[in-house]
Amino acid sequence: MKLATRIGPAVALPLAIAACGGGTTTKTTSTGPGNVNEKPSSPVNGERTFSAPGMAVHFKYPEGFRAVALAPSRRIAGSTVRATHSAIAIGDYDLLIVSRYPGLKLPVTAANIARLKPQFDKVISQVLGRRMRGAVGRAGGLPAIYWPREPVAGLPVKATVMIVNVFVGKDEYELQCQATPAGLTQIKAACREMLATLTTQTPS
């Protein structure tokens, strides 16, 4: 279900990993609109570094995760025409997702994020189907909005997602930590590591 298109904030919730089934996470083809393949570093002390074409954000994650492609989302809000998505996963519905939405009308900064937050709250609320209010904070030294973990509708399994928006100039990065009950402990730990190690550099 596509929700009202608007200029500015955007969000998309994936339904599953594209072209995967039976719990496998070995597919790395860029199936689906806007998918870009994550290019993992070689593991060091059991960890890899996330890097994806065109994305400025990088972070550490456990080497047990694998790069995957996402299925097209049926729950979208905002202008997603130029959006790109990359994901790493331990299962079909247990994954970390990074989406880049370029071209906000103005940069989101520490000075204006509180004033702009209601726009992002509205979009997240549209996608999750309930009223959501995020908390302003920082991630990797960047202005960010954190929304609490909530159930994801429309999946064939029970799952929840925590969403964090991080802003790099006029680019909005949406970080999703989606988990089933079985994968929740691993996803929560990887999500904490992602946020704790988040850095930015000029995208390739």
C-alpha positions as CSV (number, residue, x, y, z in Angstrom):
1,M,0.0,0.0,0.0
2,K,1.6,3.3,-1.1
3,L,0.8,6.2,1.2
4,A,0.6,9.9,0.3
5,T,3.7,11.1,-1.6
6,R,5.4,14.2,-0.1
7,I,8.6,16.1,-0.6
8,G,11.0,15.7,2.2
9,P,10.9,12.9,4.8
10,A,10.5,9.4,3.4
11,V,10.4,5.9,4.8
12,A,9.8,2.4,3.5
13,L,9.3,-0.8,5.4
14,P,10.5,-3.9,3.6
15,L,8.5,-7.1,3.7
16,A,11.3,-9.5,3.4
17,I,14.6,-10.2,1.7
18,A,14.2,-10.5,-2.1
19,A,14.6,-13.9,-3.7
20,C,15.3,-15.6,-0.4
21,G,13.5,-18.5,1.1
22,G,13.9,-21.2,3.7
23,G,15.9,-19.0,6.0
24,T,18.8,-18.6,3.7
25,T,20.7,-15.2,3.6
26,T,23.2,-16.0,0.8
27,K,21.6,-14.0,-2.0
28,T,23.4,-10.8,-2.8
29,T,21.8,-9.7,-6.1
30,S,20.5,-6.2,-6.2
31,T,16.9,-7.3,-6.8
32,G,14.2,-4.8,-6.2
33,P,14.0,-1.0,-6.8
34,G,16.9,1.0,-5.4
35,N,18.9,-1.9,-4.0
36,V,22.7,-1.3,-3.8
37,N,24.9,-4.2,-2.8
38,E,26.8,-3.8,0.5
39,K,30.5,-4.3,0.1
40,P,31.7,-5.8,3.4
41,S,35.2,-5.5,4.6
42,S,37.3,-8.5,5.5
43,P,36.4,-9.6,9.1
44,V,38.6,-8.3,11.9
45,N,38.1,-9.7,15.3
46,G,34.7,-11.1,14.3
47,E,33.4,-7.9,12.8
48,R,33.0,-6.3,9.4
49,T,32.6,-2.7,8.3
50,F,29.4,-1.7,6.4
51,S,30.0,0.2,3.1
52,A,27.6,0.6,0.2
53,P,27.9,2.5,-3.1
54,G,26.7,6.1,-2.8
55,M,26.2,6.0,1.0
56,A,28.2,8.1,3.4
57,V,27.4,6.1,6.5
58,H,29.6,3.2,7.8
59,F,29.5,1.1,10.9
60,K,30.7,-2.2,12.4
61,Y,28.6,-5.4,12.5
62,P,29.1,-9.1,13.4
63,E,30.6,-11.1,10.6
64,G,27.8,-13.6,10.8
65,F,25.5,-11.1,9.0
66,R,25.4,-11.3,5.1
67,A,24.6,-8.7,2.5
68,V,21.1,-9.2,1.0
69,A,18.7,-7.6,-1.4
70,L,15.3,-6.4,-0.2
71,A,11.9,-7.2,-1.7
72,P,9.9,-4.2,-2.9
73,S,8.0,-2.5,0.0
74,R,4.2,-2.3,0.1
75,R,4.3,0.3,2.8
76,I,5.9,3.5,1.6
77,A,5.5,7.2,2.6
78,G,7.4,10.1,1.2
79,S,9.3,10.8,-2.0
80,T,11.4,7.7,-2.7
81,V,12.2,8.1,-6.4
82,R,15.9,8.5,-5.8
83,A,16.1,6.4,-2.7
84,T,18.7,3.6,-2.4
85,H,18.6,0.7,0.1
86,S,21.2,-1.8,1.4
87,A,20.8,-4.5,4.0
88,I,22.6,-7.1,6.0
89,A,20.8,-10.1,7.6
90,I,20.9,-13.2,9.6
91,G,17.5,-14.4,8.4
92,D,14.7,-13.5,6.0
93,Y,13.1,-11.1,8.5
94,D,16.0,-10.4,10.8
95,L,18.0,-7.7,9.3
96,L,19.6,-4.2,9.5
97,I,18.6,-1.9,6.7
98,V,20.2,1.3,5.6
99,S,18.1,3.6,3.2
100,R,19.4,6.8,1.7
101,Y,16.8,9.5,0.8
102,P,18.7,12.4,-0.9
103,G,17.6,15.9,-1.6
104,L,15.7,17.2,1.5
105,K,14.5,20.8,1.0
106,L,17.0,22.0,3.6
107,P,19.8,20.4,5.7
108,V,18.6,18.9,9.0
109,T,20.9,20.2,11.8
110,A,21.1,20.2,15.6
111,A,19.6,23.7,15.4
112,N,16.5,22.9,13.5
113,I,15.8,19.1,14.0
114,A,13.4,19.7,16.9
115,R,11.3,22.0,14.7
116,L,11.4,19.6,11.7
117,K,10.7,16.5,13.8
118,P,6.9,16.5,13.5
119,Q,7.3,16.0,9.7
120,F,9.3,12.9,10.2
121,D,6.9,11.7,13.0
122,K,4.0,12.0,10.6
123,V,5.7,9.9,7.9
124,I,6.8,7.1,10.4
125,S,3.3,7.1,11.7
126,Q,1.8,6.6,8.2
127,V,4.0,3.6,7.5
128,L,3.6,1.9,10.9
129,G,-0.1,2.6,11.0
130,R,-0.1,4.2,14.5
131,R,0.9,7.5,16.0
132,M,4.6,7.7,16.6
133,R,6.7,10.3,18.4
134,G,10.5,10.1,18.1
135,A,13.1,11.5,20.4
136,V,15.8,13.8,19.1
137,G,19.4,12.7,19.7
138,R,22.7,12.1,18.0
139,A,24.3,9.1,16.2
140,G,27.9,9.2,15.1
141,G,28.0,12.9,16.0
142,L,25.1,13.6,13.6
143,P,21.6,14.9,14.4
144,A,19.2,11.9,14.7
145,I,15.6,10.9,15.6
146,Y,14.9,7.7,17.4
147,W,11.6,5.9,17.3
148,P,10.9,3.0,19.7
149,R,10.6,-0.6,18.6
150,E,7.1,-1.4,17.2
151,P,5.3,-4.3,15.5
152,V,5.5,-4.5,11.7
153,A,2.2,-5.2,10.0
154,G,1.9,-7.2,6.7
155,L,4.5,-9.9,7.4
156,P,3.8,-13.6,7.4
157,V,5.7,-13.8,10.7
158,K,5.7,-11.8,13.9
159,A,8.3,-9.0,13.8
160,T,9.2,-5.6,15.2
161,V,11.3,-2.8,14.0
162,M,13.2,0.1,15.5
163,I,13.9,3.1,13.3
164,V,16.5,5.8,13.5
165,N,16.8,8.7,11.1
166,V,20.3,10.2,10.8
167,F,20.9,13.3,8.7
168,V,24.0,14.1,6.6
169,G,23.5,17.5,5.0
170,K,20.4,17.2,2.8
171,D,20.5,13.4,2.9
172,E,18.2,11.4,5.2
173,Y,19.5,8.0,6.2
174,E,16.9,5.7,7.7
175,L,18.4,2.9,9.8
176,Q,16.0,0.0,10.5
177,C,16.6,-2.8,12.9
178,Q,13.9,-5.4,12.1
179,A,13.6,-8.7,14.1
180,T,11.5,-11.7,14.7
181,P,11.3,-13.0,18.3
182,A,13.9,-15.6,17.5
183,G,16.4,-13.1,16.2
184,L,15.6,-10.2,18.5
185,T,18.6,-10.6,20.8
186,Q,21.1,-10.7,17.9
187,I,19.5,-7.8,16.1
188,K,19.3,-5.6,19.2
189,A,23.0,-6.2,19.8
190,A,23.9,-5.5,16.2
191,C,21.8,-2.4,16.2
192,R,23.5,-1.1,19.3
193,E,26.9,-1.7,17.6
194,M,25.7,0.0,14.4
195,L,24.7,3.2,16.3
196,A,27.8,3.1,18.6
197,T,30.3,2.8,15.7
198,L,28.5,4.9,13.0
199,T,30.8,7.2,11.1
200,T,30.5,9.2,7.8
201,Q,32.8,9.8,4.9
202,T,32.4,10.9,1.3
203,P,30.5,8.1,-0.5
204,S,32.1,6.2,-3.3
